[in-house]
Amino acid sequence: MPIAEGELVYRQTRWTRLTHWLWALSLFFLLLSGLQIFNAHPALYIGKQSGFAFNNDVLTIGAEDTTTGPVGYTTVLGHRFNTTGVLGLSGPSDNPSGRAFPAWATIPSGQDLATGRVVHFFFAWLLSGTLFVWLVASLFSGHLRRDLAPGGEDLRRLPKDIADHARLKFHHSRDYNTLQKLAYGGVLFMLLPLMILTGLAMSPSMNAAVPFIADLLGGRQTARTIHFATMTLLVGFFVIHMLMILAAGPFNELRSIITGWYRTDPPESGRHQGSA
């Protein structure tokens, strides 16, 4: 039966909406509490060891006194940048604070490693548990095969899909478009599992129980670096996701993820592609 012009379709199930907001909440607190934990030792390394006797750091954020006053700096792969006011040294100009990430970007805002770890671990378990239950339920319900797995037609449509998004030309239908399937699949089956795996590799108790996880990733320090890099990719996904929602029509997109109902294109202009 053809879809009538501007018809509302039930696009997001109650379970999809619930897990979406649980993941969003978890990732928000994981990011800010993770930056709190990072501030306790604001450097990343490649390898199994770290310290003054080693030269394996890939990122360092800090502050130092100079002849012109204190400055904040960030070193990436040996290249040093002045990041005063943002990274390394931030806060009021008359009383700046030497910390990697500023107070507004961490939970808690003050330097409190113990509380940061409690918050981080709570939401890490919430994220992991929700992801596992969602994966099992989606396998049994057919959601993975029906809505997320890209097929041959999706891949053939990919170049046009990229061109349409580059021109901010969006098509609204019940089904996800190819870029959505690839992006959501990358987050759900690559980035989030990698975050969980690298988090386990940094845990001393997990190192004792299953030491091969850290070895598989090149050591605890490398796992920490991968963990940080994966977090950066998730932040990038979030930014692009928000921009696509704004460009495609925020009211329609938000209604879909809150109520489940989504307004489609008229039959003559609609395609088998979604929007943001």
Solvent accessible surface area in square Angstrom, and as a share of the most:
residue,aa,sasa,rsa
1,M,230,1.03
2,P,114,0.72
3,I,68,0.35
4,A,63,0.49
5,E,130,0.58
6,G,15,0.15
7,E,71,0.32
8,L,65,0.32
9,V,21,0.12
10,Y,90,0.34
11,R,15,0.06
12,Q,15,0.07
13,T,63,0.36
14,R,187,0.68
15,W,87,0.31
16,T,21,0.12
17,R,36,0.13
18,L,92,0.46
19,T,1,0.00
20,H,56,0.25
21,W,111,0.39
22,L,48,0.24
23,W,29,0.10
24,A,43,0.33
25,L,85,0.42
26,S,0,0.00
27,L,49,0.24
28,F,107,0.45
29,F,55,0.23
30,L,13,0.06
31,L,49,0.24
32,L,28,0.14
33,S,0,0.00
34,G,20,0.19
35,L,14,0.07
36,Q,0,0.00
37,I,42,0.21
38,F,10,0.04
39,N,15,0.08
40,A,53,0.41
41,H,91,0.41
42,P,37,0.24
43,A,9,0.07
44,L,6,0.03
45,Y,21,0.08
46,I,87,0.44
47,G,22,0.21
48,K,134,0.57
49,Q,110,0.49
50,S,39,0.25
51,G,36,0.35
52,F,221,0.92
53,A,97,0.75
54,F,88,0.37
55,N,147,0.75
56,N,37,0.19
57,D,54,0.28
58,V,32,0.18
59,L,24,0.12
60,T,34,0.20
61,I,4,0.02
62,G,16,0.15
63,A,44,0.34
64,E,71,0.32
65,D,125,0.65
66,T,54,0.32
67,T,146,0.85
68,T,130,0.76
69,G,25,0.24
70,P,67,0.42
71,V,30,0.17
72,G,0,0.00
73,Y,39,0.15
74,T,10,0.06
75,T,23,0.13
76,V,60,0.34
77,L,126,0.62
78,G,64,0.62
79,H,123,0.55
80,R,127,0.46
81,F,108,0.45
82,N,111,0.57
83,T,29,0.17
84,T,65,0.38
85,G,49,0.47
86,V,90,0.52
87,L,38,0.19
88,G,0,0.00
89,L,13,0.07
90,S,6,0.04
91,G,55,0.53
92,P,86,0.54
93,S,116,0.75
94,D,128,0.66
95,N,111,0.57
96,P,49,0.31
97,S,51,0.33
98,G,57,0.55
99,R,32,0.12
100,A,3,0.02
101,F,31,0.13
102,P,7,0.05
103,A,44,0.34
104,W,203,0.71
105,A,10,0.08
106,T,6,0.04
107,I,39,0.20
108,P,36,0.23
109,S,67,0.43
110,G,41,0.40
111,Q,97,0.43
112,D,53,0.28
113,L,73,0.36
114,A,71,0.55
115,T,54,0.32
116,G,0,0.00
117,R,103,0.38
118,V,105,0.60
119,V,29,0.17
120,H,26,0.12
121,F,93,0.39
122,F,124,0.52
123,F,26,0.11
124,A,33,0.25
125,W,185,0.65
126,L,53,0.26
127,L,5,0.03
128,S,26,0.17
129,G,36,0.34
130,T,12,0.07
131,L,15,0.08
132,F,135,0.56
133,V,76,0.44
134,W,6,0.02
135,L,61,0.31
136,V,57,0.33
137,A,37,0.29
138,S,2,0.02
139,L,112,0.56
140,F,178,0.74
141,S,71,0.46
142,G,11,0.10
143,H,27,0.12
144,L,24,0.12
145,R,178,0.65
146,R,126,0.46
147,D,15,0.08
148,L,10,0.05
149,A,53,0.41
150,P,53,0.33
151,G,35,0.33
152,G,42,0.40
153,E,99,0.44
154,D,12,0.06
155,L,96,0.48
156,R,182,0.67
157,R,44,0.16
158,L,42,0.21
159,P,93,0.58
160,K,100,0.42
161,D,2,0.01
162,I,88,0.45
163,A,40,0.31
164,D,2,0.01
165,H,26,0.12
166,A,83,0.65
167,R,149,0.55
168,L,111,0.55
169,K,100,0.42
170,F,26,0.11
171,H,14,0.06
172,H,31,0.14
173,S,14,0.09
174,R,81,0.30
175,D,61,0.31
176,Y,25,0.09
177,N,0,0.00
178,T,0,0.00
179,L,52,0.26
180,Q,10,0.05
181,K,21,0.09
182,L,73,0.36
183,A,42,0.33
184,Y,38,0.15
185,G,15,0.15
186,G,19,0.18
187,V,16,0.09
188,L,18,0.09
189,F,89,0.37
190,M,134,0.60
191,L,29,0.14
192,L,2,0.01
193,P,51,0.32
194,L,57,0.28
195,M,18,0.08
196,I,49,0.25
197,L,61,0.30
198,T,0,0.00
199,G,27,0.26
200,L,53,0.26
201,A,0,0.00
202,M,47,0.21
203,S,29,0.19
204,P,90,0.56
205,S,80,0.52
206,M,55,0.25
207,N,29,0.15
208,A,89,0.69
209,A,74,0.57
210,V,43,0.25
211,P,74,0.46
212,F,128,0.53
213,I,17,0.09
214,A,9,0.07
215,D,84,0.44
216,L,132,0.65
217,L,27,0.13
218,G,32,0.31
219,G,3,0.03
220,R,104,0.38
221,Q,41,0.18
222,T,16,0.09
223,A,0,0.00
224,R,46,0.17
225,T,19,0.11
226,I,50,0.25
227,H,31,0.14
228,F,39,0.16
229,A,50,0.39
230,T,3,0.02
231,M,29,0.13
232,T,73,0.42
233,L,106,0.53
234,L,16,0.08
235,V,56,0.32
236,G,31,0.29
237,F,54,0.23
238,F,114,0.48
239,V,74,0.42
240,I,106,0.54
241,H,33,0.15
242,M,71,0.31
243,L,98,0.49
244,M,44,0.19
245,I,20,0.10
246,L,117,0.58
247,A,46,0.36
248,A,12,0.09
249,G,24,0.23
250,P,54,0.34
251,F,146,0.61
252,N,22,0.11
253,E,13,0.06
254,L,78,0.39
255,R,48,0.18
256,S,2,0.01
257,I,22,0.11
258,I,102,0.52
259,T,63,0.36
260,G,0,0.00
261,W,112,0.39
262,Y,0,0.00
263,R,102,0.37
264,T,9,0.05
265,D,26,0.14
266,P,36,0.23
267,P,78,0.49
268,E,138,0.62
269,S,52,0.33
270,G,21,0.20
271,R,112,0.41
272,H,127,0.57
273,Q,3,0.01
274,G,1,0.01
275,S,0,0.00
276,A,9,0.07
